[in-house]
Amino acid sequence: MSSFASSPVAAVLGPTNTGKTHLAVERMCAHSSGMIGFPLRLLAREVYDRVVAIKGPNEVALITGEEKIVPKASRWFLCTAESMPLDRDVAFVAIDEAQLGADPERGHVFTDRLLRARGREETLILGSEALRPMVKALLPKTDIVNRPRFSTLSFAGAKKLSRLPKRSAIVAFSAEEVYAVAETLRRLRGGAAVVMGALSPRTRNAQVAMFQAGEVDYLVATDAIGMGLNMDVAHVAFASLSKFDGRRQRRLTVAEMAQIAGRAGRHQRDGTFGSLGSEDGPGAFTPEEIEAIEDHHFPPLDHLYWRDGDPDMASLDALIGSLEARPENPVLRPAPQAIDLAVLKRLADEDWVRDRTRSPQAVKRLWAACGLPDFRKTGPEHHARFVGRIYQHLSEGNGHVPHTWFSEEIARLDRTGGDVDTIADRIASIRSWSYIAHRADWLENPAHWAERTRAIEEKLSDALHAALTQRFVDRRTSVLLREIGAGLSELPVAIAEDGAVTVDDEPIGKLDGFAFTPDAGARHGDARRLIAAADRRLAGERANRARALAASEDAAFALFAEPGKPPAILWNGREIATFEPTRELLRPKLRLERAARALEQNSRDIIFARLHRWLEERTEKLLDPLEKLTAATADPATPRTLRALLAPLGEAGGILERRAVETVLAGLSREDRAAARKLGLIIGALDVFAPALLKPEPLKWRTALLAVRTRAAMSAVPPAGAVLAPAGPAMPGFRRIGRQQVRIDMVERIARAAHDAREGKRPFVPDPSLATSVGLEAATLKRLMLSLGFRAMPQAEGTPASWRWHGRRRQEESVAINPNNPFAALAGLAR
């Protein structure tokens, strides 16, 4: 039991720099065992290193989503809140930054730990004073202890970037803004260290070590530093006071400002905080905010977010019901749908998932797979497909992710070339595979793969540290920027409706979509200085355009399918993304155009999410037959004989020459053929196809996806409603016959009419009306009849041509077919 509390559960509340975390570490180490849950992987790693120095490495464990160090004799556990093993019986438990229970995204995790995580002898809840009403409402018997701040935190006003004192941390709220500030500091002051939550612990520690050692005097960071990361910072400067929180751009709350500003000063050394720019601009603190931060007085929390931390696993629907249940306590609010639940609900709509989750054990395994974090920030739709593939492996065979696939994927990431963003993206990807490797029963040899992914992450982290240092640390300070200092921010930047950008009334270029093109005719003597001045305003405009794209109606998007060029997606007539092939024809990968790729992560996320949603809806609406073919091919209930037809047909995009699958067709039963018809297929005389794919829009999308698959340019597609075309470049969905090309469903209608008109092998005269109405030339009709297996009878002058059924001869076909040009096959037969 705590020496300062009369009950086994105590809440230690107060502002930053009050020693709350230090107290928790001391209390834990005084017990025979213990566990602390932290808000950040970086913080868990930092405290782990401290406890290892006290207790030794053999009894201290580190557990995060993608890193597990758990010796057999482990007694003290340092974890992220999400990864706390609540089934462990330990004497002491602490939850750090418990006020995060009010966070819409992760709040339900911290609320669950506050309510359920308990030490056998002592439990500490650490957090802001604003948490007091929630502790009283939810845990009325809890002792509340207030901790005063060790040092004074005072407002130092607004300062220009060039006049910031040494040992300053500049806080920005997007990767793009962090990079812009760090780049300016490189030119002004020789360099800056960079710290962001997305960095691996190894990279972050290397960057902080530079700052702590005095190699650089400035640190540029995101608000990740507000969560207890200890650094020797004297002053905290806010680059802005608003951020995008995943849903909207908003001003920081006073509590958030204080959490970040509180990093200034350490132990009993006083600290200061302020803003960049002017004292009366939109990024300035109000007097009320300054007073609240200096006096540590913040609005008390009136609610926390909650989700059942021990949901019902009896069935898939029971699990979803538990996760969507509303709390009974009035101070608790149901948590907004997190990505794990969004992924679960999307997978629950899949029949194959339903079939594989008929037991509580299978439901539990699916929910564990849904817990795989979206480190790459691809959004629920794309992430659900990745999780679905993982669960497919976990629910079949030996229940392991195939090591061959796993090895290939991580080998693809084992490269250190590229710029900062490229390496950071690889680190985000390797974290997904590291998470998988640290699940005890997801791989056949998890220890081997955990070590392998750790080694790759360390290699990438070292490369990222080197890239950050090379980019943002330069001892040769720019003379130009030294002279003009932060005066760039004072110059007026304007962006016209047509995208024209001017600085101080001097035209410097144009913003087209997200791409900025400098004006080659700018007359100003220092165009580079003007462009640098516009950078900050352009960043905000680009972010606004990203949100406009995310809010756009479907009509704003279109498929670019110009013959001879790669397919792409247009937004308001401008190219926004291209496609890259994947193993699934209907699921190409999207690659944003160059300027959009340079946006900060939040902007890229919402663009990707909107484009993926539009692409999925178009695919579902226009290519439904292909979706059904693909699903039936993967369905174990589909007969193997039918799958032998569906597999190549799906790969070919739903249209395939009959001769390519003639042997397969011979083995189909009557039931197989009926099943094929139910899937919307026609097994014709010359082709096997889904007629719905011959409509103009589906045909265009099918052609585009096949071009993506082969990394080829877009082929020409026939005009809407066309059934006939002249000979020339092969048209998708058409057969070349002599000097004409005929749509394959029309070929089938003519073939059916001919067969309906004949009586056995007796000579007959086919009705020419159908061919005439289509516009077939006599020579074309003759070649078609020959290719269908009919032979012309001797014809008296002035009498109509008569035909007799002979049947198609495979030997003739094999001689006539050119395997490299299937569209020319029919014409070759008729010659």
KAKASUL-V667281 format. One record per backbone hydrogen bond with DSSP energy under -0.5 kcal/mol. CO is the residue of the C=O (numbers start at 1). NH is the residue of the N-H. If there is no record, write none. Layout:
BEGIN
{{CO & NH} {CO & NH}}
END
This chain:
BEGIN
{{2 & 5} {8 & 10} {8 & 123} {9 & 143} {10 & 12} {10 & 125} {11 & 13} {11 & 145} {12 & 127} {13 & 147} {17 & 150} {19 & 23} {20 & 24} {21 & 25} {22 & 26} {23 & 27} {24 & 28} {25 & 29} {26 & 30} {27 & 31} {28 & 31} {33 & 92} {34 & 77} {35 & 94} {36 & 38} {36 & 79} {37 & 96} {38 & 81} {40 & 44} {41 & 45} {42 & 46} {43 & 47} {44 & 48} {45 & 49} {46 & 50} {47 & 51} {48 & 52} {49 & 53} {50 & 54} {51 & 54} {51 & 55} {52 & 56} {56 & 59} {58 & 73} {59 & 75} {59 & 76} {61 & 78} {62 & 69} {63 & 80} {64 & 67} {67 & 64} {69 & 62} {71 & 74} {75 & 34} {76 & 61} {77 & 36} {77 & 79} {78 & 63} {79 & 38} {80 & 83} {80 & 84} {81 & 84} {84 & 86} {85 & 88} {88 & 90} {90 & 120} {91 & 121} {91 & 122} {92 & 35} {93 & 124} {94 & 37} {94 & 96} {95 & 126} {97 & 100} {98 & 101} {99 & 102} {100 & 103} {101 & 305} {103 & 107} {106 & 109} {106 & 110} {107 & 111} {108 & 112} {109 & 113} {110 & 114} {111 & 115} {112 & 116} {113 & 117} {116 & 118} {122 & 93} {123 & 10} {124 & 95} {124 & 126} {125 & 12} {126 & 98} {127 & 14} {128 & 131} {129 & 132} {130 & 301} {131 & 134} {131 & 135} {132 & 136} {133 & 137} {134 & 138} {135 & 139} {139 & 142} {143 & 11} {143 & 145} {145 & 13} {152 & 154} {152 & 271} {154 & 273} {157 & 275} {159 & 277} {160 & 163} {161 & 164} {167 & 234} {167 & 235} {168 & 219} {169 & 171} {169 & 237} {170 & 172} {170 & 221} {171 & 239} {171 & 240} {174 & 178} {175 & 179} {176 & 180} {177 & 181} {178 & 182} {179 & 183} {180 & 184} {181 & 185} {182 & 186} {183 & 187} {184 & 188} {185 & 189} {185 & 190} {185 & 191} {186 & 190} {187 & 478} {190 & 474} {193 & 220} {195 & 222} {196 & 199} {200 & 204} {201 & 205} {202 & 206} {203 & 207} {204 & 208} {205 & 209} {206 & 210} {207 & 211} {208 & 212} {209 & 213} {210 & 215} {210 & 216} {211 & 214} {217 & 167} {217 & 168} {218 & 193} {219 & 170} {219 & 221} {220 & 195} {221 & 172} {222 & 225} {223 & 226} {224 & 227} {226 & 228} {229 & 231} {231 & 233} {233 & 265} {234 & 272} {235 & 169} {235 & 237} {236 & 274} {237 & 171} {237 & 239} {238 & 276} {241 & 252} {243 & 245} {243 & 250} {248 & 245} {248 & 250} {250 & 243} {253 & 257} {254 & 258} {255 & 259} {256 & 260} {257 & 261} {258 & 262} {260 & 263} {261 & 264} {266 & 269} {269 & 266} {271 & 154} {272 & 236} {273 & 156} {274 & 238} {275 & 159} {278 & 281} {281 & 284} {286 & 290} {287 & 291} {288 & 292} {289 & 293} {290 & 294} {291 & 295} {292 & 296} {292 & 297} {296 & 298} {304 & 333} {306 & 335} {315 & 319} {316 & 320} {317 & 321} {318 & 322} {319 & 323} {320 & 324} {322 & 308} {322 & 325} {329 & 332} {331 & 304} {333 & 306} {338 & 342} {339 & 343} {340 & 344} {341 & 345} {342 & 346} {343 & 347} {344 & 348} {345 & 349} {346 & 349} {347 & 350} {350 & 354} {351 & 355} {352 & 356} {353 & 357} {354 & 357} {359 & 363} {360 & 364} {361 & 365} {362 & 366} {363 & 367} {364 & 368} {365 & 369} {366 & 370} {367 & 371} {369 & 372} {373 & 375} {374 & 377} {379 & 383} {380 & 384} {381 & 385} {382 & 386} {383 & 387} {384 & 388} {385 & 389} {386 & 390} {387 & 391} {388 & 392} {389 & 393} {390 & 394} {391 & 395} {393 & 396} {396 & 399} {402 & 406} {403 & 407} {404 & 408} {405 & 409} {406 & 410} {407 & 411} {408 & 412} {409 & 413} {410 & 413} {410 & 414} {411 & 414} {413 & 415} {419 & 423} {420 & 424} {421 & 425} {422 & 426} {423 & 427} {424 & 428} {425 & 429} {426 & 430} {427 & 431} {428 & 432} {429 & 432} {429 & 433} {430 & 434} {431 & 435} {432 & 436} {433 & 437} {434 & 438} {436 & 439} {438 & 440} {439 & 442} {442 & 401} {443 & 446} {445 & 449} {446 & 450} {447 & 451} {448 & 452} {449 & 453} {450 & 454} {451 & 455} {452 & 456} {453 & 457} {454 & 458} {455 & 459} {456 & 460} {457 & 461} {458 & 462} {459 & 463} {460 & 464} {461 & 465} {462 & 466} {463 & 467} {464 & 468} {465 & 469} {466 & 470} {467 & 471} {468 & 472} {469 & 473} {472 & 192} {472 & 474} {475 & 477} {478 & 482} {479 & 483} {480 & 484} {481 & 485} {484 & 487} {485 & 488} {486 & 489} {487 & 490} {487 & 491} {488 & 491} {492 & 504} {494 & 502} {496 & 499} {499 & 511} {500 & 496} {501 & 508} {501 & 509} {502 & 494} {503 & 506} {505 & 507} {506 & 503} {508 & 519} {509 & 501} {510 & 512} {510 & 517} {511 & 513} {512 & 514} {512 & 515} {515 & 512} {515 & 517} {516 & 518} {517 & 510} {518 & 520} {519 & 522} {524 & 527} {526 & 529} {526 & 530} {527 & 531} {528 & 532} {529 & 533} {530 & 534} {531 & 535} {532 & 536} {533 & 537} {534 & 538} {535 & 539} {536 & 540} {537 & 541} {538 & 542} {539 & 543} {540 & 544} {541 & 545} {542 & 546} {543 & 547} {544 & 548} {545 & 549} {546 & 550} {547 & 551} {549 & 552} {553 & 556} {554 & 557} {556 & 572} {558 & 560} {558 & 570} {559 & 561} {560 & 568} {562 & 565} {565 & 714} {567 & 579} {568 & 560} {569 & 576} {569 & 577} {570 & 558} {571 & 574} {574 & 571} {576 & 593} {577 & 569} {578 & 591} {580 & 589} {583 & 585} {584 & 587} {589 & 580} {591 & 578} {593 & 596} {593 & 597} {594 & 598} {595 & 598} {596 & 599} {600 & 604} {601 & 605} {602 & 606} {603 & 607} {604 & 608} {605 & 609} {606 & 610} {607 & 611} {608 & 612} {609 & 613} {610 & 614} {611 & 615} {612 & 616} {613 & 617} {614 & 618} {615 & 619} {616 & 620} {617 & 621} {618 & 622} {619 & 623} {623 & 627} {624 & 628} {625 & 629} {626 & 630} {627 & 631} {628 & 632} {629 & 633} {630 & 634} {631 & 635} {634 & 636} {635 & 638} {639 & 643} {640 & 644} {641 & 645} {642 & 645} {642 & 646} {643 & 647} {644 & 648} {645 & 649} {646 & 650} {647 & 651} {648 & 652} {649 & 654} {650 & 653} {654 & 690} {656 & 688} {657 & 660} {658 & 661} {659 & 662} {661 & 665} {662 & 666} {663 & 667} {664 & 667} {665 & 668} {669 & 673} {670 & 674} {671 & 675} {672 & 676} {673 & 677} {674 & 678} {675 & 679} {676 & 681} {677 & 680} {680 & 691} {682 & 684} {682 & 689} {686 & 658} {687 & 684} {688 & 656} {689 & 682} {689 & 691} {690 & 693} {691 & 694} {692 & 695} {695 & 699} {696 & 700} {697 & 701} {698 & 702} {699 & 703} {700 & 704} {701 & 705} {702 & 706} {703 & 707} {704 & 708} {705 & 709} {706 & 710} {707 & 712} {708 & 711} {714 & 564} {716 & 732} {719 & 722} {723 & 743} {725 & 741} {731 & 734} {733 & 744} {735 & 737} {735 & 742} {736 & 827} {737 & 740} {739 & 727} {740 & 737} {741 & 725} {742 & 735} {743 & 746} {743 & 747} {744 & 748} {745 & 749} {746 & 750} {747 & 751} {748 & 752} {749 & 753} {750 & 754} {751 & 755} {752 & 756} {753 & 757} {754 & 758} {759 & 762} {764 & 766} {764 & 803} {766 & 768} {767 & 770} {768 & 772} {769 & 773} {770 & 774} {771 & 775} {771 & 776} {777 & 781} {778 & 782} {779 & 783} {780 & 784} {781 & 785} {782 & 786} {783 & 787} {784 & 788} {785 & 790} {786 & 789} {789 & 806} {789 & 807} {791 & 804} {796 & 799} {802 & 793} {803 & 764} {804 & 791} {808 & 810} {809 & 813} {810 & 814} {811 & 815} {812 & 816} {813 & 817} {817 & 819} {818 & 821} {821 & 824} {822 & 825} {823 & 736} {824 & 828} {825 & 829} {826 & 830} {827 & 831}}
END
